[in-house]
Amino acid sequence: MPEIKIIDTTLRDAHQSLWASRMTTAMMLSVAERMDRAGFDAIDLIGGSHFDVCVRYLKENPWERVRLMCRKITRTPMSGMVRSRHLTSFDVVSDDLLLLWTERLIANGLRRFRAFDALNDLDAIVSLLKHAKELGAYTIGQLAYGHSPVHTDELYAQKAKELIERAGVDAIMLKDAGGLLTPDRIRTLVPAIKKVIGNLPLELHTHCTTGLGPLVVLEGVKLGAHPVHTSIAPLANGAAQPATQTIVRNLRGMGYTVNVDDALINEVGEHFRKVAQQEGKPLGVPMEFDAFHFEHQVPGGMQSHFKNQLAQAGLSHKLDEVLRECARIRGELGWPIMITPLSQLVGTQAVLNVVHGERYRIVPDEVKKYALGYYGKLLAPVEPAVLDRIIDNGSQSISLEPLPLEPAVPALRKKYPNMSDEERLLRYSYAGSQVDEMLAAGPIKTEYHFEKPLVRLLDELTKRPKLARVYVESKGLRLELNSKSHTPPA
């Protein structure tokens, strides 16, 4: 039996799925060298959402994260990705910005490059993949998996063949962001793709959202899909990928060779368990199977967002109605895959339809742009009556025909003459003072420290405004701490 290689997703998709991408660079650097020696075929590091979180919330320069991690991890290729047409937002950007972003990812040390389009419109990613290959990167063409009448085995085989012919990719990746693949579907889909790609690797990436992820991976391997993407428990399961430890154990039990270092992987897992405990972050747990998920296909993070939105409006009881509305909208809009940015626009329209009690009375700009083809070629047409309502009720400032975008890089360099292209790209993507605030936060912290439980407890207690003093007494030792927020009476 062949050796099965593992691509690690702990540093990218696992914490994106479980921690809303809030893993800091210091948390990663603490175990980077051990991950480098663990025997992974590659380590996935960064995508558009991580740039967004780094700048907006963590106040870390994402380009510096790439550089720091690539200096630490030298023997294992590091991966980055670009989401076509959009970079970090829902706005469509010019091709030269996408090409420059691709170039800077590779220049900063990433040796593997992936690109995908939510509509599987290959016109949007072929130039990026070819550019990355010219720059010396190993290129992977991603095909986003969708569960619908139009996402057939034949479609995926044809798209895989086209990626090889047009972009000369080194591998194909089946990206199941919604955790919608089943063992039954894998048994027809993988052979269909393998038939047209020959000896090229077919990487398999799925999530555990329906509880079927581990079974999908094992069945995929039997049919020739590998390397497989896994994350290190406890940053696994839930909405993340199958656990590396469990998948490796099962593959070996099936007779396959998997050359990873179990001890190092367990050490990394223990590090992140302690991080989660200290930071109050959730750990991944196996999910129960829910057939309703195959109807609405809303990612777990979006469901939490729906609950918050509806609760604020006093409509918590409407959650199932919103989810069913998502399923209905998908069919009306030509079966978009529930993946960024399409999942967000479907979800937003569903909430608006339910809250306002009239379907498509209010239409976000992104929905109208999608329907008019701004985001690329649709696999199926929008229902005519729905399209009429979208055009009539959407912003009238949106042209019925997408206009070609002018190159943006020359003007960007002219606007910011004395800075790097990396900073220029950030300033293009983030308006106002967000980049300045990130830079003002200073250099990225590179060391992560675990506090003693007692120290952490005392620190948390003294932050509570109603506590004037905190006393700790044990075996003749007495500590007294004044609350930081306590103001003694006059």
N, C-alpha and C positions, 0 to 999 in steps of 0.2 A: 504493500500500500504506500501511496506517496506521503511525503512530509507535508503537514498542514501548517501553514504560517498564520500568525496572529498579528493583526493591526490593532494597536491600542487606541482607544477613544476616551480614556479617562480625563485627559487634559483638555478635551474640546467638547464632545457631545455629551459625555456623562454629566459633567457639572452644568452644561447648558440645559439638560433635561431635568436635573434634580435640584440644582442650586440657582437657577436663572442666570447662569454664566458668572456667578459671583466668586469663583475661585481666584485668588490673587496670585501674582507671580511668585511671591515668597513661598506660598504653599507648594507651588510646583517645583521651584528650585531646590527645596529641601530634599526631594527624592529624585531629582533629575538624573543623577549619576547612576543610581540603582536601577532606574527604568531603562537607562541606556545599556546596562549590562544584562537585562532580563531576557534578551533574545527575541524581541519583537521584530517583525519584518519592517514595520514602520510605526511611528508615533504621530497621531493626528493632533495638531496644536491649536489652530486658529481659523475662524471664519468671520463673516461680517458681524454677527451679533456680538462677538467678543470685542471687536473694535468699539462697538457702540457702548457696551457696558464698561469697558476700560476707561473711555473718555468721560462718559456721563456720570458714572457712579463710583468706580474705583479710583478715579483720578490717576491712572497709570497710562503711560505712553505705550500703546499696543505695539508699535514698531520696536520699541526698546525691549518689550517682552520677547518678541521674536528673536532679537539679537542675543539677549541673555540666555535664552533656552538653547539656541543653536550653538552657543559657546560651550554649554555644559554637556549637551547631548551630541556627540561627534560620530559615534559608530553606527547609530540607528538613523535612517533617513526621517526627516521631519516633514509633515504634510501641512499644506494650507489650501484654502479654497476660495473661489470667487463665485458669487451668485450673479448670474448674468443680468445685464441691463440696470441693476439697482444698487450695487455696492452695499451700503449699510442702511439704506432707507427704502421707501416705496417709490421714490422718484426715478424715472428713467434717465440715465446719464449717457453721455456721449461715449463712443467706442474708444477714443484715445485715453479717456480717464480709466476705463477698464484695463486697457493694455498697460498703462503706467502702473496701476495697482498690481497687476500680475508681475511686472518687471521688478517692482520694489520688494514684493514677497520673496522672490527668488534671490535677489541681490542681498537680502538680509539673512540668507542662510537656509531657506526651505528648499529641499531637494526634490520634493514631490508636489505636484500641482494638480488640483481637481477643479473642474468647472461644471456647473449644472444650470439648467433652465427649468423653472417650475412647470412650464408647458411642454417641456421636451422639444422646444423649437431649436434645432441644432444650429440654425443661422446665427443664433446669439452667442454661441460658445466656441464654434470652430476656430475663429481667429485667435481667441485667447489661448486655446490649447496648442495651436501651431506656434504662437509666439513663445509660449513657455518652453516648448520643445526646442525651439531655436536657441533659447537661453540655457539649454542643458538640463532642464528638469525632466524627471520621469512624469509622464502625463497620464491622467486617468479621466476618461469620459464618463460622467455620471448620468445614469438614467433614473429619473424620479419615478417611483412605483405608485401607481394609482389603481384603485379598486372601482371599476365602473364598466359599463358596456363598451366603451371605446378603448380602454387600456387592455388590449388583447396581447396574447403571446406573439402574434404576427407583427403587431406594432413594435414591440420591444426588439424583436429580432431584426426588423428593418432598420430601426434607429441605431442599434449596435453596429450593424454592417456599415451604415452611413458614417458613423463616427470613425471607424477604422479607415474607410476610403477617403474621407474628407480631411480628417485631422491627424491621421497616423498615430493614434494614441497607443500607449504601451499597455494599457489595461482598460477594461470596462468595469464599472461599478454599478450594481443594482442598489439603489438608495431607497429604502422603505422607511421614510421618516415617520409615518403614521402607525407603524407596527401592524400593518394590514395583511402582510403575507401569511399564508397558511401552508402547512405541509402539503396539502393537496395541490395548491396552486404552484408551489415550488416544483412539484413533480412534472409539470408541463412547461413551466416558464424557463427553468434553467436549461433543460435540453434544447429548447427552441433557440435560446441565445447562444449556447455552446456550439450549436450546429453551424452558425455563421461566423463565429469569432475564432474557431480553430484552437490553436494552442495558446492564444492570449489569455492571461488570467481574467477570471470573472470574480471580482470582489463582491462579497455579500455583506450588506449593512442593513440591520433591522433593529427594531425596538421591542420592548417587552410590554407594550401598552395593553395588548389583549391576553398576555400570558403565554403566547405561542412562540415568542422569539427564540428560546433555546431549541425547541423542536424544529423550527424553520432552519436554523443554522446547521444542525446535525443532518437534517435531510438534504440541505443544499450541498454540504460537503460530499455526501454519498453520490451526488449527481455531478460532481466536478466543480462546484463553486468554492473557490478559495483563492487568496487569503480571506479570512473572516474577521469581522470587526467585533471586538468585545471590550468591555470596560472592567476595571478591577473592583471587585466587591470590597467594601460596601457601596461604592459608587457604581452600582449596576442594578439591573432589574427596575421595577417601577416603570417610569417612562423612558429609562435609559436602555443601554444595550445589555445583552446577556452577560453574565459574570464570567470573566476569564477563567477563574479557578474551576468553575463547574464545567464549562465547555471543554477545557483542556482535559480534565479528568474523564469526561465522557468520550472524547475523541480517542484518547489512549485506550479506553476500555473497548472501543470498536476496532482496535488494531492499528490505528494511525500513529505515526511518529509526530510529536509536537515538541520541538526543542526550545522550550522556555524554562527559565529558572524559577521553580515554584517558590522557593524560599524568599527570593528577592521580591516576587510579586506579592507574597503575603506580607512582607515588611512594608511595601508601599500601601497595601490595603489597610494595615494597622495605622499607618501615619494618617491616612485620610479619615479613618474612624475617629481618631483622636481630634483631628481638626473639626470634624462635624460636631463632636461633643462640645468642644470649646466654643465654637461659633454659633451653636444652636441651629445647625443645618440638618435637613432630613437625610436619612439613609434609604437607599433603594430596597424595596421589599417586593417579592413576587406579586403579580397582579392576578385577580380573578378574571376568568373569561367572561366577556360581556358582548353578546351578539349585537346589541344596539350600537356598539362602536362602529360596526361595519356600515351602518346606515348614515350616521352623522359624520364620522371620521374626524371629529374635532380633537386636536392634540390636548393632552392633559393640562398643560399650562394655560391654554385658552379657556378650558372649562372653569378653572379657578377664577380667571378674569371675568367670565360671564357671571359667576356667582356673586362676585363683588359688585359688578355693575347693577345687577338686578336687585341685590339687597339694598343698595343706595336708593333705588327707585321704589322700594317697597314691593318688589315683584319677584321675590325669591321663588315663589311657587310656579313661576313661568319657565324654569330652567329646561325642563323636558320639551316644552313647546319651542324654545329657542333652538335646541338641538335638532328637533324634527324640521324646523324651518331651514336649518343649515343643509339638511339632506335634500329638501325640496329645491332650494336655491342652486345647489350643485347641479342638479339635473337641468334646471332652466338655463344655467350659464354655460352649458357645454361640458360638464363634468370636470371642473378644475380640480387638481390634486390639492389636498389640504396640507399645503406646505408653504412656507414664507415665500412671497407675500400673499399668495392666493388664499390661504387659510384665514388670514386677517381680514381680507376684504369680504369674503363670504360671511365670516362671523359677525362683522360689523353690520352688514346689511340685514342679517337675521335678527339681531338685537333691535335694530331700528324698525323692522317690519312688525315685530311682536309688541314693542313698547308703544308704538304709535297706532297700532290697530289697523293699519292700512299698508298693504304690501307695495314697496317701491315708491311710497309717497315722498320719502327723502332718500336721495341717492348720493352716497359719497363720491368724490371725484375719482377715487381709485377704481370704483366699480364701473363707472362710465368709461374710464380709460381702458380698463380690461375688455369691456364689451366691444369697444371700437378698435381693438387690436393694438393699442399702444404697448402692451406687454409682450406681444408676439402673436404668432398664428395659433388660433384655437383649434383643438382637435375635433370639436363639434360645434355647430353654430349655436348662438344664443336663440332661445325661443322668440319668434317674431313679436308676439304681443308683449313679452317682457322687455325686449330690446326697445320697443316703442316707448314704454314707460320710463326706461332708463334714460333715453335720449330726451324725452320731454321734461322729466323732473330733475335730471342732473344739471350741473352747471352749464349755462349756455356759453360760457367763455371757452369751453373745451371744443376744439375743432372736430368735426366729424371724420376727418382724415388726419392720421398722425403726421406731423410735420417732421422732416429730417432735422436732426440735431447738428449744430455746428460744432467743430472741434473746440474743446474747452481748455486743454492744457496750455496753449500759448498765452491765453488771457490770464490764466491762473498764475503762470510764472511772471507775467508782467505785473500783476496785482501784488504779488508777494516776492519781490526780487531777491531778497537777502535771507532766504531760508531753504531748507532741503525740500525735495519733492515729497518726502513722507509728511512733513508738516503741512505743506500745501494741500495735500490730499485730505488731511484731517480738517483743515480750515474750510475746504470746499464742502465737506460732509456735515460739519457741525456748526450751526449758526451761532451768532452772538458771542458770549464770552466763554463758552464751554472749553475750548482748547486752551485759552489763557488760564482758566481755573485749573485745568489738568497740569499745565506746566508750572503753575504757581505752587502746586502741592509738592514740588521737589522731585528728586530722583526716586525711582521705584525702590521700595523696600525689598531687600534680597534675602533676609533671614526671617524665619518664622519661629516664634518662641511659644512654647507651651507653658502656661502659668500653673502654679500649684493650685489645687482646688480651693484651699483656704484663702489664698490671696485673691482669687477670682471672686469668691463668695463675698469677701469683705468689700472689694471694689464695687460690686453690684449693689450691695446693701447701702453703702454710703452715698450712692447716686439717687437714692429714693428721697423725694423732697420732704416727706413727713417724718423722717427719722432724724432726730437731733443728735443722738449719739448711738454708737454700736458698742456693746461689751462682749468680749469673748473671754471665758474663764475656764481653765482646765488645769488640774493638778498644781495648784499654787501659782499658775501663770494667769495674769489678768491684762487684757488689752482693751484700751478705750480709744475709739476713733470718732472724730467729729464729722458729721455729714458735710459734704462739699457744698450742698445747697442750703444748709441751715444758717439762718441769720438770727443771732441771739436777740432777745427782746431788749428794747431800750431801757 
